[in-house]
Amino acid sequence: MLPVLLFIIALIYLGVHYHINYEVIAGGTVVIGLISGVFAWLVGVVGLIPIIGPLIVKVLSLSVIWLLNALGYIVSYIAIRRGYSQDVLTYRGLTIALIIGIVIGFVLGSMFSN
């Protein structure tokens, strides 16, 4: 999987270098990553890190995190369309801080609960 990952990184670099639309680059990356299974491989590699790796994998797979992120994108899209771009920056910053706090709390709680 490492050659596939390096190939994806090279394609992203070339796309940015030649000013290809970012949506096309992101879509191509997702398609290649899903077809090749490189995302699952990356999660497996992170899970191999002793003690903290499995915790990171658990946190990344929590549906609450996915739901918060999706809701944030929907609200951001609507707010930007209505002209509240500065408020969106503040909101996204607070959302990122909340998610980081949840991750840190989950990791510390899992480490010290035994």
N, C-alpha and C positions, 0 to 999 in steps of 0.2 A: 504493500500500500504506500510505502514511502515514495516510490517513483510517481505514483498517481498524484500524491499530495504535492510533490515538487512540480509536476506538470500543471496542476491547477494554479499554483502560485505563479508560475511563469506566464500562464494565460492571463491572469489578473494583471500582472505587471505590464504585459504587452498591451492589454486593453486600455489601461490607464495612460500608458505612454503614447498611444496613438489616438487618444481622446475619443474612445468609443463610449457610447451612452452607458452610464452606470447601471441602469436597470437591466440592460442586456448583459453586462458583466456579471451582475448578481444572479440573474436568472440562469445563465450558463453555468456558473459555479454551483448553484443548487442542483441543477439537473445532473451534471457530471458527478457531484458528490453523492447524490442519492443512488444513481445507477451503479457507481463503483463501490459504494459502501464505505467510503473514506470517513464519513462522519461517525459511523459506528466504531471504526478502527480508532479514531481519535479519542472517543469516549473510553474505549478499552485501554488505550495507552495512559490516559489520565487516571483510570482506575488502578493501574499498576503501581502508582506512587504509594509507598507505605503510609499507613494511618490516615492521612488526609485525602488521598485519592478516591477511595470509595465514598467518603463523605461528600466530596465535590460532585461525584456522579449522582449521588442521591439528591442533592440540592438542585442540580441542573434538570433532573427528571421530575421534580415536583410540579404538579399541574397548577398549583397556585401561582408559581413564578411565571409560567407560560400565560396564565389567564391575566395576571397583572400587566405583563408586557403587551399582550394583544389589546387589552383595554386602553393602555396608554397610547398605542399607535392609532387607534380609532379616534380617541378624543383629540389627539394632536392633529390628525388630518382635518377634523371638523373645525377645530379652533384656528388652524392656519388659513383655511378657506374663508373664515369670517374676519380675519385680520388681527388675531390675537397672538402674533408670533412671539412677542416678548414673554407673554404669560405662558406660552408653550415651553419656552426654554426653562422657566422657573419650575413648571410642573414636571418636566422630564428630569430635571436635576433632583427634585424631591423623590421622584419614583426610583431613580437609580440609587439614591441614598437609602431608601427603604429596602430595596432588594439587597443591597450590600449588607445592611443591618440584619436582615433575615438570614442571609448566608452565614455571616459571622456568628450570630446567635445559634444557628443550627449546628455549626461545626463545634463551637465551644461546648454546647449542651451535649452533643454526642461524645465528645472527648472526655468530659468530666462526669458523665452519668454513671460510669462503671465504677 
